[in-house]
Amino acid sequence: MNIFEEKKIKVADAVLALDLDGTLTNSKKQVTENTKVAIAGFIEAGGTVVLASGRPTFGVMPVAKTLELDKKGGYILSYNGGCFWIVRIMSNFL
């Protein structure tokens, strides 16, 4: 049983905010295949993903593209919270 079942939380109501370096990415600054699959399942179940980082927005976009947030939707909180982007809109500029 996972927390969503245990607490009767709907995934569609859930927001997953993830720091990048050392949290979402490994020591090689890569997102592992298991992590990609888990996040894709969360999104498909209706969850919302926010990538939060001190990096500038252009430094977060490669990770967003790796997770296919440019296709599936999601958000970027960059510059230590100084900038907020909707990834689908941002991807049109890159």
C-alpha positions in Angstrom: 0.0 0.0 0.0 1.3 3.4 -0.9 0.6 6.8 0.8 -2.0 7.7 -1.8 -4.0 4.5 -1.0 -3.3 4.7 2.7 -4.4 8.4 3.1 -7.0 8.2 0.3 -5.3 11.0 -1.6 -6.1 11.4 -5.2 -3.0 11.6 -7.4 -4.7 14.3 -9.4 -4.7 16.5 -6.3 -0.9 15.9 -5.7 2.0 18.1 -6.5 5.5 16.6 -6.6 8.1 19.4 -6.2 11.7 18.1 -6.8 15.0 19.7 -6.3 17.5 18.7 -9.0 21.1 18.3 -7.9 21.5 15.3 -5.5 17.7 14.7 -5.3 16.3 14.1 -8.7 19.6 13.6 -10.4 22.4 11.3 -9.3 26.1 12.3 -8.8 26.6 12.4 -12.6 23.7 14.9 -12.9 21.6 12.2 -14.7 18.0 11.1 -14.0 18.0 7.3 -13.7 15.6 5.2 -15.7 13.7 4.1 -12.6 13.1 7.7 -11.7 11.9 8.5 -15.2 9.4 5.6 -15.1 8.2 6.6 -11.6 7.6 10.2 -12.5 6.0 9.3 -15.8 3.5 7.0 -13.9 2.8 9.9 -11.4 2.0 12.3 -14.3 -0.1 9.7 -16.1 -2.1 9.2 -12.9 -2.8 12.9 -12.9 -0.1 14.3 -10.7 1.7 17.6 -11.2 5.5 17.9 -11.3 7.4 21.0 -10.3 11.2 21.1 -10.9 12.6 23.5 -8.3 16.2 24.6 -8.5 18.6 27.4 -7.8 19.8 27.0 -11.4 18.7 29.4 -14.1 15.7 28.3 -16.2 17.9 27.2 -19.1 19.8 25.0 -16.8 16.6 23.2 -15.7 15.1 22.7 -19.2 17.4 19.7 -20.1 16.0 17.8 -17.1 12.5 18.9 -18.0 13.0 17.5 -21.5 14.5 14.3 -20.1 11.3 13.8 -18.1 9.2 14.9 -21.2 7.6 17.7 -19.2 7.7 19.7 -22.4 5.1 17.2 -23.8 3.3 16.1 -20.6 3.3 19.5 -18.8 4.8 20.6 -15.6 6.4 23.6 -14.0 9.8 25.0 -13.4 10.7 27.1 -10.3 14.2 28.4 -11.0 16.7 31.1 -9.8 16.0 30.0 -6.2 12.3 30.8 -6.6 12.8 34.0 -8.6 11.3 32.7 -11.8 8.3 30.4 -12.5 7.6 28.8 -15.9 5.0 26.5 -17.3 7.2 24.0 -19.1 5.0 23.5 -22.2 5.1 27.3 -22.9 8.8 27.5 -22.1 9.6 24.7 -24.5 8.2 26.8 -27.4 11.0 29.3 -26.8 13.9 26.8 -26.9 
